[in-house]
Each structure stands twice: as structure tokens, then as C-alpha cells.
Amino acid sequence: MVTCPGRQRTNSGPRASGEGTYVDADPVPIRLSLLKIRDITLGGVNAEVYGTIGMRLKRESPNARTKMVTLTTGSAPSGYIPNHSAYSQLTF
């Protein structure tokens, strides 16, 4: 289990129609898991992780057969985990 700073959206409406406004919120717990089956490594996260993060995991892993599996662990998801460059885009 790890935690990251949380934030709460303060405006409403479709996300694609404008930038969200946010305030700091309680830290968000993120449950992580790891499963190795022979030469296959599966890294699990109970959130929706942006694809670029999964690609970085695969690129930096010492195991060539590494995959990220998201929305795992059977607990409530932690939300979206964007990469740094996505914060400036109107995405969620």
C-alpha cells in the first residue's frame, strides 16, 4: 500500500468542456500487488493507470515479460493515475 496526495474536483460539467478546478484532499491509498509466474511479472494497481506509466514499468523492469494490470485487488479503485504531462491536458 502506498499513498499519494489527493485532490477533489470543485466544479461540475463534462470534463471535455473545460478545465476542472480542484482543492487538496485527503491522501489517496493505492493498493499495489506483484505476481511472478516463471518469467512473467504482473504488476497490479487498484486504479486506472495511464498507459504511459505501464509502458515505463515495462521499459524499466529487469524482466522483459512484464505487464501492468489495473483495477485489481477487489477493493474500491483509487481513481485515475495520470502521467505528469497529462495534467496540462483536458483529460481524466
C-alpha positions in Angstrom: 0.0 0.0 0.0 1.3 3.5 -0.9 -0.4 6.9 -0.7 -0.3 9.9 -3.0 -1.6 13.4 -2.4 -5.4 13.6 -3.2 -7.5 16.3 -4.8 -11.2 16.9 -5.1 -12.9 18.5 -8.1 -14.9 21.6 -7.2 -16.7 22.4 -10.4 -19.1 20.2 -12.4 -20.0 19.6 -16.0 -18.5 17.4 -18.7 -14.7 17.2 -18.3 -14.1 17.7 -22.1 -15.9 21.1 -22.0 -13.4 22.8 -19.7 -10.7 22.6 -17.2 -11.5 21.2 -13.8 -10.9 23.1 -10.6 -9.6 21.3 -7.6 -8.7 21.6 -3.9 -6.3 19.5 -1.9 -8.0 16.4 -0.3 -7.0 13.5 1.9 -4.2 11.3 0.7 -5.3 8.5 -1.6 -4.4 4.9 -0.7 -3.2 2.9 -3.7 -3.0 -0.9 -3.3 -0.2 -2.5 -5.2 0.4 -6.2 -6.0 3.0 -8.2 -7.8 2.7 -11.7 -9.2 5.5 -13.7 -10.8 4.8 -16.8 -12.8 8.1 -18.2 -14.1 9.5 -15.5 -16.3 6.3 -13.4 -16.4 5.8 -10.4 -14.0 2.4 -8.8 -13.4 2.3 -5.6 -11.5 -1.2 -4.8 -10.2 -2.7 -1.4 -9.2 -6.3 -0.8 -7.9 -6.7 2.3 -10.1 -6.9 3.3 -13.8 -3.3 4.0 -14.7 -2.4 5.9 -17.8 -0.8 3.8 -20.5 2.4 5.7 -20.5 3.0 4.6 -16.9 2.5 1.0 -17.8 4.9 1.4 -20.7 7.5 2.9 -18.4 7.1 0.0 -16.0 7.7 -2.5 -18.8 10.6 -0.5 -20.2 12.4 -0.2 -16.8 11.6 -3.7 -15.5 14.5 -6.1 -15.3 12.1 -8.7 -16.6 11.4 -8.5 -20.4 7.9 -10.1 -19.9 6.4 -7.5 -17.5 2.8 -6.3 -17.8 0.7 -3.8 -15.7 -2.7 -5.0 -14.7 -5.1 -2.2 -13.5 -8.3 -2.1 -11.4 -7.1 -5.1 -9.3 -7.2 -6.2 -5.7 -11.0 -6.4 -5.3 -11.2 -3.1 -3.3 -12.6 0.2 -4.4 -10.5 1.8 -7.1 -8.2 4.7 -6.2 -9.3 6.7 -9.3 -7.2 7.8 -12.2 -3.4 7.9 -12.1 -2.2 10.2 -14.9 1.4 10.7 -16.0 2.9 14.2 -15.4 2.4 15.6 -18.9 -1.3 14.7 -18.8 -2.0 17.2 -16.0 -1.8 20.1 -18.6 -4.3 18.4 -20.9 -8.1 18.3 -20.6 -8.2 14.6 -20.0 -9.1 12.5 -17.0 
